[in-house]
């Protein structure tokens, strides 16, 4: 069995590779990365490093792969859809048996704009004739805890989430679930909704950060337009500002607050709480 991980030098992909190496010999593992030099440490451990770019279909080499762990790419929506399709086409050509894909929670019913990418990719996977497992990942704790030091410096945590709640997840728990599915049996045809075991509000996040830091941190909720303008002023690309503002709107509407048991069932324990990520960030 050969398992190939795309995006293996990224954050989620890199963690998935680490967990896979706890479960299979390095010789049974391959990675596809745009810059092979960044995976030199994996090559030194015996992992097969293949240079591949989703935007360059001819570069994608999935020969001899049994299970493809397809970590979703970054970028504008239409580009992501096209790149994912390129990867799935390459999997078909190579005769890959199974595709495990990192989607987004409740993709088929979500009001989030980013769900369009994942719905299109899920449909393309199902149409490919490959066995598949869909991992619908919740939002990462780290999306929100990484900005806490800056928020403390500025004196406020600014979002457009209002009183909405989100059942976020530690990135490492999602990577562990991906490794378990990629190496295990009984997951073909399954779609897992992977969330934390409780939903929290940004008032609660600010309170947790204040407790760890020993200084006040109020949560200031602004309009989506104000948030977007601030993100653009900070130099973020327009598509990223739009994405983040849309996610905050979804949280405000409680579209990301549903708690599901799938992640705990897969990893065999309660998911790591957001407070753990707060402590790590501060």
Backbone torsions as a table, in degrees:
resi	resn	phi	psi	omega
1	UNK	NA	129.7	172.0
2	UNK	-117.5	128.7	175.8
3	UNK	-107.7	129.0	177.4
4	UNK	-115.7	132.8	-179.9
5	UNK	-111.9	127.5	173.1
6	UNK	-89.1	159.5	179.8
7	UNK	59.5	34.6	-170.6
8	UNK	-74.4	-10.0	174.1
9	UNK	-100.3	3.5	173.9
10	UNK	-85.0	-178.0	-173.7
11	UNK	-70.1	-55.0	-179.3
12	UNK	-68.8	-46.3	-179.5
13	UNK	-61.2	-39.9	179.5
14	UNK	-64.0	-40.5	177.4
15	UNK	-67.7	-38.5	178.0
16	UNK	-61.7	-42.0	177.9
17	UNK	-60.8	-42.1	179.0
18	UNK	-59.1	-44.5	179.8
19	UNK	-70.3	-34.0	177.4
20	UNK	-64.9	-38.1	179.7
21	UNK	-67.4	-17.5	172.5
22	UNK	-78.7	-12.6	-171.2
23	UNK	-118.0	-25.3	-178.4
24	UNK	-135.4	154.8	175.2
25	UNK	-62.8	148.5	-179.7
26	UNK	-56.6	-31.9	180.0
27	UNK	-67.6	-14.9	177.1
28	UNK	-95.1	7.1	-174.0
29	UNK	-123.3	137.7	174.9
30	UNK	-131.3	156.2	176.2
31	UNK	-131.6	149.5	175.2
32	UNK	-118.8	119.4	-174.3
33	UNK	-137.3	152.9	179.0
34	UNK	-72.4	-34.0	-178.9
35	UNK	-121.3	101.4	-176.3
36	UNK	-62.5	-26.9	-179.8
37	UNK	-62.7	-29.8	179.9
38	UNK	-74.3	-11.4	178.8
39	UNK	-108.5	21.7	-178.2
40	UNK	-60.2	-33.8	179.5
41	UNK	-65.9	-34.6	177.8
42	UNK	-71.3	-41.1	177.2
43	UNK	-60.0	-38.4	-179.8
44	UNK	-65.9	-23.9	178.9
45	UNK	-89.4	-2.1	177.7
46	UNK	100.5	6.6	176.3
47	UNK	-79.4	135.9	177.8
48	UNK	-75.1	119.2	-179.5
49	UNK	-103.1	121.0	-179.7
50	UNK	-116.6	132.3	177.5
51	UNK	-78.9	123.9	-179.5
52	UNK	-153.0	139.5	-179.5
53	UNK	-129.6	120.6	-179.2
54	UNK	-55.2	-29.0	-179.0
55	UNK	-79.1	-7.8	-179.5
56	UNK	-125.2	85.9	-172.9
57	UNK	-53.8	-34.8	-177.8
58	UNK	-65.9	-18.7	-178.1
59	UNK	-85.0	-10.6	-173.3
60	UNK	-83.8	114.2	-176.1
61	UNK	-115.8	101.5	179.3
62	UNK	-112.9	22.4	-179.1
63	UNK	-61.3	136.0	176.8
64	UNK	77.0	7.4	-177.0
65	UNK	-89.5	131.3	175.0
66	UNK	-88.9	-48.3	-178.1
67	UNK	-123.9	124.7	177.0
68	UNK	-102.7	117.4	171.9
69	UNK	-91.5	100.8	-174.7
70	UNK	-92.6	100.4	178.6
71	UNK	-84.3	124.3	-174.1
72	UNK	-59.0	142.1	-176.1
73	UNK	-85.4	167.9	176.2
74	UNK	-101.3	161.3	176.0
75	UNK	132.0	179.8	175.3
76	UNK	-59.4	152.1	-170.8
77	UNK	-55.7	-51.1	-175.8
78	UNK	-63.1	-35.8	177.5
79	UNK	-66.8	-42.1	179.2
80	UNK	-61.4	-44.6	179.5
81	UNK	-59.1	-44.3	-179.1
82	UNK	-66.4	-41.1	-178.9
83	UNK	-67.3	-41.3	177.2
84	UNK	-62.4	-40.4	177.7
85	UNK	-61.9	-39.2	176.9
86	UNK	-59.9	-42.1	-179.5
87	UNK	-66.8	-40.7	-179.8
88	UNK	-68.2	-39.7	175.3
89	UNK	-59.3	-42.3	179.4
90	UNK	-65.0	-36.2	177.1
91	UNK	-64.5	-39.4	176.8
92	UNK	-62.9	-48.2	-177.8
93	UNK	-60.4	-35.7	-176.3
94	UNK	-85.1	-7.1	-179.1
95	UNK	74.7	27.9	176.2
96	UNK	-59.0	134.3	-176.7
97	UNK	-76.5	-42.8	-172.4
98	UNK	-138.4	142.5	174.6
99	UNK	-116.7	126.7	172.3
100	UNK	-108.6	120.9	-171.3
101	UNK	-119.4	137.0	177.4
102	UNK	-92.0	100.6	-178.6
103	UNK	-97.5	-157.2	178.3
104	UNK	-124.5	149.3	-175.0
105	UNK	-55.6	135.8	177.2
106	UNK	53.5	39.5	-173.7
107	UNK	-53.8	-39.5	-173.2
108	UNK	-75.8	-15.1	179.6
109	UNK	-122.3	-2.5	-173.7
110	UNK	-70.4	140.2	173.1
111	UNK	-81.2	-6.2	-177.4
112	UNK	-66.9	139.6	178.7
113	UNK	-61.6	-35.2	-177.5
114	UNK	-65.8	-18.6	-179.9
115	UNK	-63.7	-25.6	-179.2
116	UNK	-58.1	-39.7	178.6
117	UNK	-60.8	-45.9	-173.6
118	UNK	-75.0	-36.3	175.8
119	UNK	-61.8	-44.6	179.3
120	UNK	-62.4	-41.1	-178.8
121	UNK	-70.3	-41.7	177.0
122	UNK	-58.6	-43.9	179.2
123	UNK	-62.4	-40.9	-179.4
124	UNK	-65.6	-37.7	178.1
125	UNK	-65.0	-46.1	-179.2
126	UNK	-62.4	-33.1	-179.4
127	UNK	-80.0	-9.7	-173.5
128	UNK	-77.1	-17.6	-175.8
129	UNK	84.6	-0.4	177.0
130	UNK	-81.7	150.8	162.9
131	UNK	-62.9	153.1	-175.9
132	UNK	-150.5	157.0	166.6
133	UNK	-136.4	130.2	179.4
134	UNK	-104.5	122.7	176.5
135	UNK	-104.3	100.8	-179.4
136	UNK	-87.2	96.4	-172.3
137	UNK	-80.3	136.2	169.5
138	UNK	-71.0	170.4	176.5
139	UNK	-65.4	147.1	-178.4
140	UNK	-76.5	139.4	166.9
141	UNK	-50.3	-44.2	-171.4
142	UNK	-64.9	-20.1	174.3
143	UNK	-58.0	-30.3	-173.2
144	UNK	-107.9	-29.8	-179.1
145	UNK	-79.7	-24.8	-179.2
146	UNK	-62.6	-28.9	-178.4
147	UNK	-88.8	0.2	-175.9
148	UNK	-65.9	-40.2	177.2
149	UNK	-58.2	-41.6	178.2
150	UNK	-66.4	-38.9	178.3
151	UNK	-62.9	-40.5	177.7
152	UNK	-63.6	-39.7	177.9
153	UNK	-64.1	-38.1	-178.1
154	UNK	-82.4	-16.9	176.9
155	UNK	91.4	7.7	178.0
156	UNK	-163.7	147.6	171.2
157	UNK	-97.0	112.4	-174.3
158	UNK	-104.3	122.5	176.4
159	UNK	-139.8	177.5	171.5
160	UNK	-117.2	29.8	-172.6
161	UNK	-91.1	-12.2	-177.5
162	UNK	58.4	-133.4	178.5
163	UNK	-97.8	12.3	-179.2
164	UNK	-64.0	160.1	-177.7
165	UNK	-124.3	155.1	-178.9
166	UNK	-138.5	133.5	178.8
167	UNK	-93.9	69.3	-174.6
168	UNK	-76.8	173.2	-170.6
169	UNK	-140.6	146.8	171.8
170	UNK	-68.2	132.8	179.6
171	UNK	-55.8	-38.7	-178.0
172	UNK	-66.0	-34.1	177.2
173	UNK	-65.8	-37.9	177.3
174	UNK	-67.4	-38.2	177.1
175	UNK	-65.2	-39.6	177.0
176	UNK	-62.7	-44.2	178.3
177	UNK	-60.7	-40.2	179.3
178	UNK	-63.1	-41.7	179.7
179	UNK	-66.4	-39.2	179.0
180	UNK	-63.7	-44.6	-179.9
181	UNK	-67.0	-42.7	-176.9
182	UNK	-64.5	-27.5	-176.8
183	UNK	-104.7	-3.4	-174.3
184	UNK	-108.3	170.5	177.7
185	UNK	-103.6	163.5	173.8
186	UNK	86.2	10.5	-177.2
187	UNK	-105.9	-5.9	-177.4
188	UNK	-62.1	135.0	178.3
189	UNK	78.6	2.5	-176.9
190	UNK	-93.5	148.0	171.6
191	UNK	-122.1	119.6	-177.6
192	UNK	-106.8	134.6	175.0
193	UNK	-100.3	110.6	-168.8
194	UNK	-108.1	105.3	-180.0
195	UNK	-127.4	170.3	169.6
196	UNK	-71.2	176.2	-177.4
197	UNK	-94.4	5.8	170.6
198	UNK	-157.2	157.0	176.7
199	UNK	-103.7	136.0	-177.9
200	UNK	-120.8	158.4	177.7
201	UNK	-102.5	166.2	-179.4
202	UNK	-77.6	-20.1	167.4
203	UNK	-62.2	-43.2	179.4
204	UNK	-66.8	-37.8	177.9
205	UNK	-63.1	-44.4	179.3
206	UNK	-63.1	-39.5	178.6
207	UNK	-65.0	-40.6	179.3
208	UNK	-65.1	-40.1	178.9
209	UNK	-67.5	-40.5	179.0
210	UNK	-62.1	-39.5	179.8
211	UNK	-64.3	-43.0	-179.9
212	UNK	-68.7	-42.3	-174.9
213	UNK	-79.9	-20.7	-178.0
214	UNK	73.6	26.4	177.6
215	UNK	-147.7	152.3	-176.8
216	UNK	-64.6	146.6	173.5
217	UNK	-144.3	93.7	176.5
218	UNK	-72.5	150.8	172.5
219	UNK	-97.1	122.1	178.5
220	UNK	-111.5	115.6	178.3
221	UNK	-98.0	127.4	-179.7
222	UNK	-115.3	177.6	176.4
223	UNK	-74.4	161.0	177.5
224	UNK	-60.3	-37.9	178.3
225	UNK	-64.3	-41.3	177.9
226	UNK	-64.7	-41.5	179.1
227	UNK	-62.2	-48.0	-179.4
228	UNK	-58.7	-44.3	179.4
229	UNK	-61.5	-40.3	178.4
230	UNK	-65.4	-38.8	178.8
231	UNK	-66.2	-41.2	177.8
232	UNK	-65.1	-40.4	179.0
233	UNK	-63.9	-28.4	178.4
234	UNK	-79.4	-3.8	175.2
235	UNK	98.8	8.0	178.9
236	UNK	-72.7	145.9	174.7
237	UNK	-59.5	152.3	-176.0
238	UNK	-59.0	-40.6	-177.8
239	UNK	-66.8	-30.5	177.3
240	UNK	-72.9	-43.1	177.8
241	UNK	-60.6	-42.5	178.0
242	UNK	-62.4	-43.0	-179.6
243	UNK	-61.0	-48.2	-176.2
244	UNK	-67.9	-39.1	177.9
245	UNK	-65.5	-38.0	179.6
246	UNK	-67.9	-39.2	177.5
247	UNK	-63.5	-43.4	178.0
248	UNK	-61.2	-38.2	177.2
249	UNK	-63.5	-38.7	177.5
250	UNK	-64.6	-40.8	177.6
251	UNK	-65.0	-42.9	179.3
252	UNK	-56.9	-35.9	180.0
253	UNK	-86.6	7.2	-179.5
254	UNK	60.9	31.6	178.3
255	UNK	-78.7	-8.5	-176.5
256	UNK	-125.2	24.4	-174.8
257	UNK	-101.3	-6.0	-177.5
258	UNK	-71.5	132.8	179.5
259	UNK	-99.4	129.9	178.0
260	UNK	-119.2	154.1	-177.7
261	UNK	-89.0	-4.3	-168.9
262	UNK	-59.1	-42.1	-176.2
263	UNK	-65.4	-47.8	178.7
264	UNK	-59.9	-38.6	178.7
265	UNK	-64.0	-39.5	-178.1
266	UNK	-71.4	-44.2	-173.5
267	UNK	-92.1	-7.8	173.6
268	UNK	76.9	21.2	177.7
269	UNK	-162.9	171.1	175.6
270	UNK	-67.6	139.6	175.4
271	UNK	-61.9	152.3	178.5
272	UNK	-63.7	134.5	-178.5
273	UNK	-76.4	161.5	-178.9
274	UNK	-64.2	-29.5	179.4
275	UNK	-60.0	-31.7	177.6
276	UNK	-64.7	-41.1	178.6
277	UNK	-69.3	-33.8	175.9
278	UNK	-60.9	-47.6	-179.9
279	UNK	-62.2	-39.4	179.9
280	UNK	-65.7	-35.9	-177.7
281	UNK	-74.1	-26.3	-174.7
282	UNK	-109.1	NA	NA
